[in-house]
Amino acid sequence: MIERFLKQTEFSSYEDFMQNYKVQVPEHFNFGYDVVDAYAETEPEKEAILWTNDRGDVKHITYREYKDLSDKVASYLLTLGIQRGDCVMLILKRRIEWWITMVALHKIGAVAIPATHLLTDKDIIYRCHEADIKAIVAVGDNQILRNVYAARAFCPTLKHCISIGPEVPQGWDNYWQGLMMAPKFESQKGQNDIHDNFLMYFTSGTSGEPKMVMHDYTYPLAHILTAKYWHKLHDGSLHLTVADTGWGKAVWGKFYGQMICGATVFVHDFEGRFVAANLLKVMQDYKVTSFCAPPTVYRFMIREDLNQYDLSSLEYCTTAGEALNPSVFLEWKEKTGIMIYEAYGQTETTLVLGTYPYVNPNPGAMGLPNPQFTVDVLDSEGKRCKPCEHGQLVIKTAGGKPLGLFKEYYKHPELTEKAHHEGIYYTGDVVYYDEQGYFWFVSRADDVIKSSGYRIGPFEVESALMSHPAVVECAITGVPDEIRGQVVKATIVLGSEWKEKAGPELVSELQDYVKRQTAPYKYPRVIEFVEELPKTISGKIRRVEIRDNDCKK
């Protein structure tokens, strides 16, 4: 499959990769027809998805089944009046229906909007009003049903609420009943333009209201690089990415690139809180070969006795979503023998920086540029920063929109213009690059702390704290100070065995520890111990909420 889109698939070095990697974008491309249906024709018994849940249920979905089911759902949606360009929101957790419905929406040209089950009724109302959502497909779960029901009366464009079960309330459409009764699907292959609206995400909103990020039909092709050259997948890989389907990370790691590369997507559907021991057992029992998870997951996993699990099938590990603390990288490598290959991207992009098979990971670094984007680091005056100087990471677009960059902030041209103008897309992330060309994350532009004339990025201080055995999670922010302008504050979640020790002595110990790990002026003068950190619905730490609460105090 991958040879259809790449002239050269193997590279001898990073330099060869940068010079010769190029995706051949067809004049007409639709992931539903040109990947799923193409596999169904040439390799119908090839396994597309291996799905499990925490009750021990298992489903093996071949491409023959995948095509048939997605055709039926596509036909069913058409009978409901869902048309090309209509926006449809999916609140499906990790249910198999998410994969089926996504492809069905692609086949009929509707815009898929994956969403997390953590949305409140107010979140749903906001999204319906912003995007003119015509239908919601949801899990028949009490809380989700209640939230959609409470929102529905305030959403005039919302014509259909569709439940996959187990509960189907009165007034809702029945997903499985509907698709079984739908007429034969008439293919619409070739009807979409590759620049049409295809997939939309609401950004996680670490500050301000979420923005609507719109991608076009070329977006899946940009993830060939993600799967083949970051996850290092091959035909026969069994790949697990830990992500709820409401996050952009799901299409990064559980869908497009993995299938194009011929890997089987492994899905572990579980309810309740994440338990590292359960995940390790699943990886052992199903012999997962490739694994990707946010750094937080690795932090919990290394606290388990990894010798109890047979991870011998595991070939490759990757991480993204937030910066990886070097201490986590080193401990995982020590305990498993496997390095963690890091990458960086945004909802607005695909993979921008990463560590690939041709380079050695530099613990804590975001990685190196890839062939799809021309990146740079600019200062506040738009001049290129020198090595080790902090500046904003940008993507240059003078030659046209690169493969993998978003189309626009939907319906908000002023926001698009603010972020992407004069041939440059501004990521809003402060970084620097070293003499070897590796890029290092400093902070979001609005997270930089200015104290006594110093500019302090949260990540370096967080990395120092994370290497102390007491700390499970932490967030570094600035709090107002009459003398210094701001001082560094650490909000910390302690390990269970350290919680009884929370007090002045542990505060002093942590402060002294940071002074030894990094420049002394960066140590947290204020430390607060909490049970959990405020996060967005996609799991990112909301430092803005911590700052706002401190200002109110």
Secondary structure, DSSP 8 states (H G I E B T S, - for coil): -GGGTBS----SSHHHHHHH--B---SS--HIIIIIIHHHHH-TTSEEEEEEETT--EEEEEHHHHHHHHHHHHHHHHHTT--TT-EEEEE-TT-HHHHHHHHHHHHHT-EEEE--TT--HHHHHHHHHHHTEEEEEEEE-HHHHHHHHHHHTT-TT--EEEEEEE---TTSEEHHHHHHH-------TT-S-TTSEEEEEE---SSSS--EEEEETTHHHHHHIIIIIIS---TT-EEEE---TTSTHHHHHTTHHHHHTT-EEEEEE--SS--HHHHHHHHHHHT--EEE--HHHHHHHTTS-GGGS--TT--EEEE-SS---HHHHHHHHHHHS--EEEEEE-TTSSEEEE--TTS---TT--BEE-TT-EEEEE-TTS-B--TT--EEEEEE-TTS--TTS--EETT-HHHHHHHEETTEEEEEEEEEE-TTS-EEEEEEGGG-EEETTEEE-HHHHHHHHHTSTTEEEEEEEEEEETTTEEEEEEEEEE-GGGGGGTTHHHHHHHHHHHHHHS-GGGS-SEEEE-SS--B-TTS-B-HHHHHHHHHH-
